[in-house]
Amino acid sequence: MSFAEEAEQELIRLMVENRNSAFSKFEKSNQGENIVIKFLYKHGEPTSPKHLAESLNLSSARIAVVLGSLEKKGLIERNMDPNDRRRINVTLTECGKKAAKQEKKQMRDKVVQIFKMMGEDDTVLFIELVAKFVDCAQKLSLKEEGDQ
């Protein structure tokens, strides 16, 4: 087995073993209500449920459930588009904007705490390695697109 295959197996093992502890808060922030709120806050509004589903890689059924829940909580509003009555626009309420800001701050604070625990040298190395990983992934993706 090559070093790369061993590394892949170790990464998967770490993620599986820690999915209910260290990574659980990060994982929860990337699904459901929080991700919709963050998307609307970051990418602007209004937007359609279809655009949300496509952008977040969620099913239209999942988006409908999430939007219903967020609406009941007073975090979003769904209104008819004044220019196209067939289209529904989703917007954050003031309460939703506050929730998005709070979630963003909490996540940022956690990441900063982790980096402090890791120390400056390991944090710099980690960021360099992640950047290299992303660069390699982009090159592979471009190569695969070129092969088609």
N, C-alpha and C positions, 0 to 999 in steps of 0.2 A: 504494500500500500504506500502511495506517495505521501510526502509531507502535506500536500494540499488536501488530499482525501482525509488524512488524519485530522487536519485542522478543521475541515468541514464537519467531521463527526464530533469533534470536541465542542465546536460552537453549538451544534444542535443539542448535544448533551447538556451543556450549560443552560441553554434557553429552556429546554424541557424541564430540567430539575428545578429551575428557579422561576418557572412561569407563575407560581402562586405566591411568590415572595418578592424578590427584588424587582422583577419586571412588571408585577401586576398593576401598579398604579400607572406606569407608562403605557401598558397595553390598554387599560381601560380608557385612557384619554384619547386613544386612537380609534375608538369605535362609538357608534351611537350618538347620543346627544351632544357630548362635548366636542366631538369632531365637527358636527354641523355648526354649532355655535362659533367655534374657532374659524371655520371656513368663512362663514358669513361676515365675521368681524374683520378678518384679514383681507379677503378678496372683494369686499364691498357687497353692496346689496342695492336694489332687490335682485333676486335671482329666482329661477323656476325650480320646482322640485326635480324636474328632469335633469337640469344642469347640475344640481347638487348630487344626484345619484351617479351621473356620469363622472363628475369630478372626484368624488369620494370612493368610487368603485363599490357602490352599494346598490342593492336591488331597489326597484321602485317601490316594492312592498315594504322593505325595511325603512326607506325614506318616509313613506306615508305614516308608518307607526311612530317614528322618531319625531316627525313634525307635529303629529297629533299630541304627543306627550309634551313637547316644548310649548305648544300653543296653550295647553291646559295649565302649564306652569307660568304662563305669562311672559315667556322669554322670546317668542316670535309672534309675528302676525302674518296671516295669509290673506292677501287681497287680490281682487281682480285687476288686471292690467288695464289702465284707462284707454290705452291704444289698441288693445286686442282683448276683447272680453272672454275669449277662450283660454287665455293664459292667466295663470295664478303667479303672483309675485310673493316671495318669502322675504321678510325683513325682520331684523332684530328690534325688539322693544328696548327702551332705556334699561330695563331690568336685565335683558339679554346681553346688552353691551357691557354692563357692569359685571355680569357673570363671566363673560369672555375675558375681560381684563383681569379678573381675579384668578381664573384658571391659568392664564398665561403667566402671571406673576408667580403662582404656586409652582408651576412646572419649572420656570426659570430658577427659582430659589432652590429647588431640589437638585437641579443639575449643577448649580454653583456649589452646593454643599458636597456633592459627590466629587467634583473636581478638587475642592479643598482637601477632602479626605485622601484623594489620590496623590496630591502634591503637584508642584509645578512641572517637574521634569516628566513625570508619567503622563500628565495631562497634555503637555506639548507633544509628546510622542504619540499619544492616543489620537489627537487631532490630525497629526501628520499621517498616521496610518489609515484613518478613516478617509481622509482626502485622497490618499493613494488608492484605496479600495474603490471609492466612487469613480475615480478617474479610470481605473481598469474596467469597471462595470460599464461605463459609458463607451469605452473603446470596443468592448465586446459587443455591446448593443449595436453600435454603428457598423461593426464588421458583419453581424448577423443580418442587418438591414441591407447591406451591400450584397450579401450572398443570395438574396431573394430575387 
